[in-house]
Amino acid sequence: MGHGHGHGAQSRSVSGRYLRPLSFAFAISLVFMLVEVAVGLATSSLALISDGAHMLTDVVGLGLALAAIVAAGKAADRPNRTFGLYRAEVLAALANAVLLFGVAGYVLYEAITRLADPPEVPGLPVLIAATLGLLANIWSFLLLREGSTESLNVRGAYLEVLSDLIGSVGVLISGVVTLVFGWRYADPIMGVAIGLFVLPRTWTLARRALRILFQHAPDRVDVDEVSRALSGVSGVSGVHDLHLWTLTSGMEVLSAHLTVAGGTDQDEVLRCAQRLLATRYRIEHATLQLESGGKSANCHKLTW
């Protein structure tokens, strides 16, 4: 006997609520990215060019995040897409990570090659552009901070803005040092520092996205503990074929077969199991198959 259950609360991605702040952050990053790149090229400032290139990843990443939200919303009503396009958000987060890896590698390479003979960089234009970039990143940071705790997609954009904010502070410092002391090494050294700062945060984002794409169980849930808890539901004598994975941020999905004794009220068992999963583990989309006696014949035939 099979039973399925899913709550409407999970029917849309949590990041859909953050479409407007993402749009504002995208526009802000685009404008100030152009400013930083233009001034960086005019002054030969590697720190400013690298921060502008990093802000380019903000623009691309925010654009991907916006596209993922729009795509997920449009696919929700397609009958042949039973889970919509919610995974588009995770793919966008992974693409953001790849972009960040590329930019960090470029910055490190350029900075190391320039250490041998650093060019003379005028400090004042760099200082002004870095200040404008810092203000833009602070604005975007505040817009995305709330959504970063709920959506991996929004968190990817948030981390890019956060790391770029730190980068803008670094460029600001290098501009002050260059302006006051005329030390030509400040600019390439700050370029190296920005690249090293970005890499570990990028790896964390990529790892989280890959865990979802590989359909691993969420970190916050112990699968063995869930199995034991379901086995403890009154009337349940065994649990098998248990699968738990994350569809996208805030949307965990579970399926399992529960063995029940003959004469057991299966509707009551189903209600208790669903209530347990929702209240204790915050898993509201669960498909549970109840089987009388032993495992069903089909379970023995499965090869994976």
RAVENUR-V540929 format. One record per backbone hydrogen bond with DSSP energy under -1.0 kcal/mol. CO is the residue of the C=O (numbers start at 1). NH is the residue of the N-H. If there is no record, write none. Layout:
<<CO,NH> <CO,NH>>
//
This chain:
<<1,290> <7,10> <8,11> <13,16> <14,17> <15,18> <16,19> <18,22> <19,23> <20,24> <21,25> <22,26> <23,27> <24,28> <25,29> <26,30> <27,31> <28,32> <29,33> <30,34> <31,35> <32,36> <33,37> <34,38> <35,39> <36,40> <37,41> <38,42> <39,43> <40,44> <40,45> <45,49> <46,50> <47,51> <48,52> <49,53> <50,54> <51,55> <52,56> <53,57> <54,58> <55,59> <56,60> <57,61> <58,62> <59,63> <60,64> <61,65> <62,66> <63,67> <64,68> <65,69> <66,70> <67,71> <68,72> <69,73> <70,74> <71,75> <75,78> <78,81> <81,84> <83,86> <85,88> <86,89> <87,91> <88,92> <89,93> <90,94> <91,95> <92,96> <93,97> <94,98> <95,99> <96,100> <97,101> <98,102> <99,103> <100,104> <101,105> <102,106> <103,107> <104,108> <105,109> <106,110> <107,111> <108,112> <109,113> <110,114> <123,127> <124,128> <125,129> <126,130> <127,131> <128,132> <129,133> <130,134> <131,135> <132,136> <133,137> <134,138> <135,139> <136,140> <137,141> <138,142> <139,143> <140,144> <141,145> <144,148> <146,149> <147,150> <147,151> <151,155> <152,156> <153,157> <154,158> <155,159> <156,160> <157,161> <158,162> <159,163> <160,164> <161,165> <162,166> <163,167> <164,168> <165,169> <166,170> <167,171> <168,172> <169,173> <170,174> <171,175> <172,176> <173,177> <174,178> <175,179> <176,180> <177,181> <178,182> <183,186> <185,189> <186,190> <187,191> <188,192> <189,193> <190,194> <191,195> <192,196> <193,197> <194,198> <195,199> <198,202> <199,203> <200,204> <201,205> <202,206> <203,207> <204,208> <205,209> <206,210> <207,211> <208,212> <209,213> <210,214> <211,216> <212,215> <218,221> <222,226> <223,227> <224,228> <225,229> <226,230> <227,231> <228,232> <230,233> <233,236> <235,261> <238,259> <240,257> <243,255> <245,253> <248,251> <251,247> <253,245> <254,287> <255,243> <256,289> <257,240> <258,291> <259,237> <259,238> <260,293> <261,264> <264,266> <265,269> <266,270> <267,271> <268,272> <269,273> <270,274> <271,275> <272,276> <273,277> <274,278> <275,279> <276,280> <277,283> <285,254> <287,256> <288,3> <289,258> <291,260> <298,302>>
//
